[in-house]
Amino acid sequence: MTVAVRKMDRIYALYKGDEYICDGTITEIASKTGKTRNTLYWMTSNTYKKRISRGKNRLQMVELDEGE
């Protein structure tokens, strides 16, 4: 049985282009980078991912699997 993990408890990595910035929960990344949690939540949305698809040096949040 798969248990759904709340979005705020998932682990993400933040990248600017190909450069790794940091990883952790959204709250941890917010405190490390000074970005708001709302901004980081927005960066996990499909709409944001579509909008940045043309940019090479944009910030992106990548969800990490438990095994990573």
N, CA, C and O atoms as a GROMACS GRO file, in nm:
protein
  272
    1MET      N    1   0.084  -0.118   0.000
    1MET     CA    2   0.000   0.000   0.000
    1MET      C    3   0.088   0.125   0.000
    1MET      O    4   0.180   0.136   0.082
    2THR      N    5   0.062   0.217  -0.090
    2THR     CA    6   0.137   0.339  -0.102
    2THR      C    7   0.071   0.449  -0.020
    2THR      O    8  -0.050   0.472  -0.031
    3VAL      N    9   0.149   0.516   0.061
    3VAL     CA   10   0.098   0.626   0.142
    3VAL      C   11   0.139   0.757   0.076
    3VAL      O   12   0.256   0.776   0.044
    4ALA      N   13   0.043   0.845   0.056
    4ALA     CA   14   0.073   0.974  -0.005
    4ALA      C   15   0.152   1.062   0.093
    4ALA      O   16   0.116   1.072   0.210
    5VAL      N   17   0.256   1.123   0.043
    5VAL     CA   18   0.338   1.212   0.125
    5VAL      C   19   0.292   1.355   0.095
    5VAL      O   20   0.277   1.394  -0.021
    6ARG      N   21   0.271   1.432   0.201
    6ARG     CA   22   0.230   1.571   0.182
    6ARG      C   23   0.338   1.646   0.105
    6ARG      O   24   0.457   1.619   0.121
    7LYS      N   25   0.295   1.740   0.022
    7LYS     CA   26   0.390   1.813  -0.061
    7LYS      C   27   0.496   1.885   0.023
    7LYS      O   28   0.611   1.895  -0.018
    8MET      N   29   0.456   1.934   0.141
    8MET     CA   30   0.553   2.006   0.224
    8MET      C   31   0.655   1.912   0.288
    8MET      O   32   0.757   1.959   0.339
    9ASP      N   33   0.630   1.780   0.287
    9ASP     CA   34   0.724   1.684   0.345
    9ASP      C   35   0.811   1.615   0.240
    9ASP      O   36   0.900   1.538   0.274
   10ARG      N   37   0.786   1.643   0.114
   10ARG     CA   38   0.867   1.582   0.007
   10ARG      C   39   1.004   1.649   0.000
   10ARG      O   40   1.020   1.764   0.041
   11ILE      N   41   1.100   1.576  -0.051
   11ILE     CA   42   1.236   1.627  -0.064
   11ILE      C   43   1.259   1.672  -0.208
   11ILE      O   44   1.230   1.598  -0.303
   12TYR      N   45   1.311   1.792  -0.224
   12TYR     CA   46   1.337   1.850  -0.355
   12TYR      C   47   1.483   1.894  -0.364
   12TYR      O   48   1.549   1.914  -0.262
   13ALA      N   49   1.531   1.908  -0.486
   13ALA     CA   50   1.661   1.970  -0.512
   13ALA      C   51   1.633   2.095  -0.595
   13ALA      O   52   1.551   2.092  -0.686
   14LEU      N   53   1.701   2.203  -0.563
   14LEU     CA   54   1.685   2.329  -0.637
   14LEU      C   55   1.807   2.346  -0.727
   14LEU      O   56   1.921   2.337  -0.682
   15TYR      N   57   1.781   2.373  -0.854
   15TYR     CA   58   1.887   2.393  -0.953
   15TYR      C   59   1.867   2.526  -1.022
   15TYR      O   60   1.754   2.572  -1.039
   16LYS      N   61   1.976   2.589  -1.062
   16LYS     CA   62   1.972   2.703  -1.153
   16LYS      C   63   2.043   2.656  -1.278
   16LYS      O   64   2.166   2.646  -1.282
   17GLY      N   65   1.965   2.628  -1.380
   17GLY     CA   66   2.020   2.563  -1.499
   17GLY      C   67   2.067   2.424  -1.460
   17GLY      O   68   1.988   2.344  -1.410
   18ASP      N   69   2.195   2.394  -1.481
   18ASP     CA   70   2.253   2.266  -1.442
   18ASP      C   71   2.325   2.274  -1.307
   18ASP      O   72   2.376   2.173  -1.259
   19GLU      N   73   2.329   2.393  -1.247
   19GLU     CA   74   2.402   2.412  -1.122
   19GLU      C   75   2.314   2.378  -1.002
   19GLU      O   76   2.204   2.432  -0.986
   20TYR      N   77   2.362   2.287  -0.918
   20TYR     CA   78   2.293   2.248  -0.796
   20TYR      C   79   2.303   2.361  -0.695
   20TYR      O   80   2.411   2.415  -0.672
   21ILE      N   81   2.189   2.398  -0.634
   21ILE     CA   82   2.188   2.502  -0.532
   21ILE      C   83   2.179   2.439  -0.392
   21ILE      O   84   2.268   2.460  -0.309
   22CYS      N   85   2.073   2.362  -0.366
   22CYS     CA   86   2.055   2.296  -0.238
   22CYS      C   87   1.942   2.195  -0.248
   22CYS      O   88   1.875   2.186  -0.350
   23ASP      N   89   1.920   2.119  -0.140
   23ASP     CA   90   1.807   2.027  -0.138
   23ASP      C   91   1.746   2.025   0.001
   23ASP      O   92   1.804   2.076   0.097
   24GLY      N   93   1.629   1.963   0.012
   24GLY     CA   94   1.557   1.952   0.138
   24GLY      C   95   1.408   1.968   0.115
   24GLY      O   96   1.362   1.965   0.001
   25THR      N   97   1.335   1.984   0.222
   25THR     CA   98   1.192   2.011   0.209
   25THR      C   99   1.175   2.154   0.160
   25THR      O  100   1.271   2.232   0.159
   26ILE      N  101   1.055   2.189   0.120
   26ILE     CA  102   1.031   2.325   0.072
   26ILE      C  103   1.063   2.426   0.182
   26ILE      O  104   1.119   2.533   0.154
   27THR      N  105   1.028   2.395   0.305
   27THR     CA  106   1.057   2.485   0.417
   27THR      C  107   1.208   2.502   0.436
   27THR      O  108   1.256   2.613   0.459
   28GLU      N  109   1.283   2.392   0.427
   28GLU     CA  110   1.429   2.400   0.442
   28GLU      C  111   1.493   2.480   0.330
   28GLU      O  112   1.582   2.561   0.354
   29ILE      N  113   1.447   2.457   0.207
   29ILE     CA  114   1.503   2.531   0.092
   29ILE      C  115   1.470   2.679   0.105
   29ILE      O  116   1.553   2.764   0.072
   30ALA      N  117   1.351   2.711   0.153
   30ALA     CA  118   1.313   2.852   0.172
   30ALA      C  119   1.407   2.920   0.271
   30ALA      O  120   1.449   3.033   0.248
   31SER      N  121   1.439   2.852   0.381
   31SER     CA  122   1.528   2.914   0.479
   31SER      C  123   1.672   2.924   0.428
   31SER      O  124   1.743   3.016   0.466
   32LYS      N  125   1.715   2.832   0.343
   32LYS     CA  126   1.852   2.835   0.290
   32LYS      C  127   1.869   2.942   0.182
   32LYS      O  128   1.976   3.000   0.169
   33THR      N  129   1.762   2.966   0.104
   33THR     CA  130   1.774   3.054  -0.013
   33THR      C  131   1.712   3.192   0.005
   33THR      O  132   1.743   3.284  -0.070
   34GLY      N  133   1.623   3.206   0.103
   34GLY     CA  134   1.553   3.334   0.120
   34GLY      C  135   1.430   3.346   0.032
   34GLY      O  136   1.362   3.448   0.035
   35LYS      N  137   1.401   3.244  -0.048
   35LYS     CA  138   1.279   3.242  -0.130
   35LYS      C  139   1.160   3.211  -0.039
   35LYS      O  140   1.177   3.145   0.064
   36THR      N  141   1.042   3.257  -0.075
   36THR     CA  142   0.925   3.224   0.005
   36THR      C  143   0.879   3.082  -0.027
   36THR      O  144   0.907   3.030  -0.135
   37ARG      N  145   0.808   3.022   0.067
   37ARG     CA  146   0.754   2.888   0.043
   37ARG      C  147   0.655   2.891  -0.073
   37ARG      O  148   0.650   2.797  -0.151
   38ASN      N  149   0.576   2.999  -0.085
   38ASN     CA  150   0.480   3.008  -0.196
   38ASN      C  151   0.552   3.007  -0.331
   38ASN      O  152   0.505   2.943  -0.425
   39THR      N  153   0.665   3.076  -0.340
   39THR     CA  154   0.742   3.076  -0.465
   39THR      C  155   0.792   2.936  -0.496
   39THR      O  156   0.786   2.892  -0.611
   40LEU      N  157   0.842   2.867  -0.396
   40LEU     CA  158   0.895   2.732  -0.418
   40LEU      C  159   0.783   2.634  -0.452
   40LEU      O  160   0.802   2.546  -0.536
   41TYR      N  161   0.666   2.648  -0.388
   41TYR     CA  162   0.551   2.564  -0.426
   41TYR      C  163   0.515   2.590  -0.572
   41TYR      O  164   0.489   2.496  -0.647
   42TRP      N  165   0.514   2.717  -0.612
   42TRP     CA  166   0.482   2.754  -0.751
   42TRP      C  167   0.581   2.687  -0.848
   42TRP      O  168   0.542   2.644  -0.956
   43MET      N  169   0.706   2.678  -0.808
   43MET     CA  170   0.808   2.619  -0.895
   43MET      C  171   0.790   2.469  -0.912
   43MET      O  172   0.854   2.410  -0.999
   44THR      N  173   0.706   2.405  -0.830
   44THR     CA  174   0.679   2.262  -0.847
   44THR      C  175   0.559   2.236  -0.936
   44THR      O  176   0.528   2.121  -0.965
   45SER      N  177   0.489   2.342  -0.979
   45SER     CA  178   0.367   2.325  -1.059
   45SER      C  179   0.398   2.296  -1.206
   45SER      O  180   0.504   2.333  -1.256
   46ASN      N  181   0.305   2.231  -1.271
   46ASN     CA  182   0.321   2.201  -1.414
   46ASN      C  183   0.323   2.329  -1.497
   46ASN      O  184   0.394   2.335  -1.597
   47THR      N  185   0.247   2.430  -1.458
   47THR     CA  186   0.245   2.556  -1.531
   47THR      C  187   0.383   2.620  -1.530
   47THR      O  188   0.430   2.666  -1.634
   48TYR      N  189   0.447   2.625  -1.414
   48TYR     CA  190   0.582   2.681  -1.405
   48TYR      C  191   0.679   2.602  -1.492
   48TYR      O  192   0.760   2.661  -1.564
   49LYS      N  193   0.670   2.470  -1.487
   49LYS     CA  194   0.761   2.386  -1.566
   49LYS      C  195   0.744   2.411  -1.715
   49LYS      O  196   0.843   2.410  -1.789
   50LYS      N  197   0.621   2.435  -1.760
   50LYS     CA  198   0.597   2.467  -1.902
   50LYS      C  199   0.658   2.602  -1.938
   50LYS      O  200   0.716   2.618  -2.045
   51ARG      N  201   0.646   2.698  -1.849
   51ARG     CA  202   0.697   2.833  -1.876
   51ARG      C  203   0.849   2.838  -1.881
   51ARG      O  204   0.905   2.917  -1.957
   52ILE      N  205   0.917   2.756  -1.801
   52ILE     CA  206   1.064   2.762  -1.799
   52ILE      C  207   1.127   2.670  -1.902
   52ILE      O  208   1.249   2.668  -1.916
   53SER      N  209   1.046   2.595  -1.974
   53SER     CA  210   1.102   2.495  -2.066
   53SER      C  211   1.193   2.558  -2.171
   53SER      O  212   1.281   2.489  -2.224
   54ARG      N  213   1.175   2.685  -2.202
   54ARG     CA  214   1.258   2.751  -2.303
   54ARG      C  215   1.385   2.811  -2.245
   54ARG      O  216   1.478   2.841  -2.319
   55GLY      N  217   1.390   2.830  -2.113
   55GLY     CA  218   1.505   2.894  -2.051
   55GLY      C  219   1.611   2.794  -2.010
   55GLY      O  220   1.580   2.683  -1.968
   56LYS      N  221   1.736   2.833  -2.024
   56LYS     CA  222   1.847   2.744  -1.989
   56LYS      C  223   1.900   2.770  -1.849
   56LYS      O  224   1.961   2.682  -1.789
   57ASN      N  225   1.879   2.891  -1.796
   57ASN     CA  226   1.941   2.929  -1.671
   57ASN      C  227   1.837   2.962  -1.564
   57ASN      O  228   1.862   3.044  -1.476
   58ARG      N  229   1.722   2.898  -1.571
   58ARG     CA  230   1.613   2.926  -1.478
   58ARG      C  231   1.618   2.835  -1.357
   58ARG      O  232   1.673   2.725  -1.363
   59LEU      N  233   1.561   2.882  -1.247
   59LEU     CA  234   1.551   2.799  -1.128
   59LEU      C  235   1.447   2.690  -1.150
   59LEU      O  236   1.341   2.715  -1.208
   60GLN      N  237   1.477   2.570  -1.104
   60GLN     CA  238   1.380   2.462  -1.111
   60GLN      C  239   1.392   2.373  -0.989
   60GLN      O  240   1.501   2.349  -0.937
   61MET      N  241   1.276   2.324  -0.946
   61MET     CA  242   1.269   2.233  -0.832
   61MET      C  243   1.248   2.092  -0.888
   61MET      O  244   1.159   2.068  -0.969
   62VAL      N  245   1.332   2.000  -0.844
   62VAL     CA  246   1.324   1.861  -0.888
   62VAL      C  247   1.292   1.775  -0.766
   62VAL      O  248   1.367   1.775  -0.667
   63GLU      N  249   1.182   1.701  -0.773
   63GLU     CA  250   1.148   1.614  -0.661
   63GLU      C  251   1.240   1.493  -0.661
   63GLU      O  252   1.260   1.429  -0.764
   64LEU      N  253   1.295   1.462  -0.544
   64LEU     CA  254   1.384   1.347  -0.531
   64LEU      C  255   1.304   1.228  -0.478
   64LEU      O  256   1.221   1.242  -0.388
   65ASP      N  257   1.330   1.111  -0.534
   65ASP     CA  258   1.268   0.989  -0.483
   65ASP      C  259   1.332   0.951  -0.352
   65ASP      O  260   1.440   1.000  -0.319
   66GLU      N  261   1.266   0.865  -0.277
   66GLU     CA  262   1.322   0.822  -0.149
   66GLU      C  263   1.454   0.751  -0.166
   66GLU      O  264   1.538   0.757  -0.076
   67GLY      N  265   1.475   0.683  -0.280
   67GLY     CA  266   1.596   0.606  -0.301
   67GLY      C  267   1.715   0.691  -0.340
   67GLY      O  268   1.827   0.639  -0.345
   68GLU      N  269   1.696   0.819  -0.369
   68GLU     CA  270   1.807   0.905  -0.414
   68GLU      C  271   1.882   0.968  -0.300
   68GLU      O  272   1.977   1.042  -0.322
   0.00000   0.00000   0.00000
